Amino acid sequence: MFYREAGQFKTSYAEYLQALPLREDKVGIAIWLLLAVFYVPFFGLPGLEYTFAMNAIMIPVLIFTITALGLNILVGYTGQISLGTGAFMGVGAYACYKLTTYFPDVNIILIILASGFVSAAVGALFGLPSLRIKGFYLVVATLAAQFFLEWCFIRVEWLYNYNPSGAIEVPQREVFGIVVTGAAASPATRYLVVLGILIFLTIIAGNLVRGRIGRSWMMIRDMDIAAELIGVRPLRAKLSAFAVSSYYCGVSGALMVFLWLGAAEVESFDVNHSFLYLFMVIFGGLGSITGSYMGAAFIWTFPILLKELGKRVFDIDSIIMENVSLVAIGMLIVFILIKEPHGLARLWQLGKQKLRIWPFAH
Amino acid sequence: MKDTKESFVTEDGRHIGSVIMEMRNITLRFGGVVAITNASFDIREGEIRAIIGPNGAGKSSMLNVINGFYHPQEGEIWFRGKKRPSLRPYEIAEQGIARTFQNIALFKGMTTVENVMTGRQLMLKKNFLWQLLRIGPALDEEVVHRRRCEEIIDFLEIQAIRNSPVGSLPYGLQKRVELARALAMEPKLLLLDEPMAGMNVEEKEDMSRFILDVNDQYGTTIALIEHDMSVVMDLADRVVVLDYGKMLADGTPDEVQKNQAVIDAYLGVEH
């Protein structure tokens, strides 16, 4: 009744090939965008304290959504599993740190976007084994990348400017007179910068996966032999997926350190984080952009909200709640993946389908 | 069939051109196992060429040689007047050879129309930057090729399933989608590996009609492997018979049917 395509006629293929062909979807996205741009930066989230809502939920969720988008391009769209996500984010973060050390006057947002290219190059390099090995063996190869890069982040002192603590500390940088990074930057500014980059990267990801390049990725994922016979060069398709994916990871890594954590060392990029990002992608929905959003938001906020709930409603100690939330999220992941192996995005799609034919069953 | 190098017109009015592909003394070995021994035959432009033989005769290996999965140890392959060097499968796709598979090899995560669209992959030329923006020339290109794909979908009468995920389609329709995908490449030579395996009589009739239509309307040269002799005898202009990797016979369906070696090895006699 509220959501159906009846009466919305498409008279050209260009109209038909839009990202959101349905009017209702466009309205929905517009509402989300308006809330994100005009409500959240001023009021945070309802029921939560403002700085907590921004620093603990909104900013990390948006940053991890970029990570999840990138990882989804590799895992969901191209079918190449990677456990090196954390390290590729680290490459972006360290690259950003070095670049802004050498070019302190250049716009920090441009530097963040540029540092993704360093990560893309490293990602493509570690993607080379994917031409020969598949599945679990490729996981092991990307794990090697993870450990090697972690080693670099500790041993190559040049990366953190020979800081005795071994950490990178984010300097204060201004863009057009507004403080964007460092301790003096307001949560709203940092949030809006991250949001802008996320929207930009989402549009690009959406464009790529619907066009020739995205199809070549999906062809490799679904049936690599047939893809090769249709003219897809496996080398080009796989390495471009690794490069684009690592670009997203690199940008999100740089954002994570510069606009969220403020300082970081190697622990922020370890293999546990790689697993976390893989959870986000699998749980949200492989091969789905909406799924990347849902997965990142759910995996990150669920334990936090559960902890808040325990504290406020049942007055349980937060350390106990932390363990409870670990158990709960583990059970929930297993349960949902048994019920719906294609993740939250698939549930969302089914819900929309139900709504489309409502009040009828078929 | 006349054995000349020039083009001619068949009795039913189809135009058969000169030789488009020639296999000369192909020998293919896997270690000690010889899959194909010294096989030679040609394919003429515009004809329907059948490759038949019992299981394990080397038919599919022959198709794999043609589209570059296997590289024969001996022999030469001539395509469109040139000796073909050893190429990768994607380079052979660029030369205009498409194929379907014995065990369906569709892209299961995509819908019918997306699968057909993958056939246009080599014709989409706009670079990474345009793809990333998806405006102007990149979108125009996408629209042009999308239109061609929809025409092929109409041609093969699969409009009803154009937005269905291919994984959930019945077997016969999947085979047809695979044919549509191969046709979307606008190939000069189309290889069909058992296009009618596992189909019932009606589906076989449909598929036969489509194969004839494709040959007729697009003038596509077709080489097919098939086990159903009545289909082969009706469709094919010429037939190659393989057995244990050796060529038993090569000729028109009538000639092949009367060949004693073929009867002994493959066709058998009616009791």
Interface residues (C-beta under 8 A of the other chain):
Chain A: S12 Y13 A14 Y16 L17 I204 N207 L208 R210 G211 R212 I213 R215 S216 M218 M219 R221 D222 M223 I225 A226 A227 E228 L229 I230 G231 V232 R233 P234 S240 G287
Chain B: N67 F69 R88 P89 Y90 I92 A93 E94 A98 R99 F101 A105 L106 F107 K108 G109 M110 E114 M117 T118 G119 Q121 L122 L124 K126 F128 Q131 L132 L133 R134 A138 L139 E142 V143 R146 R147 E150 R181 M185
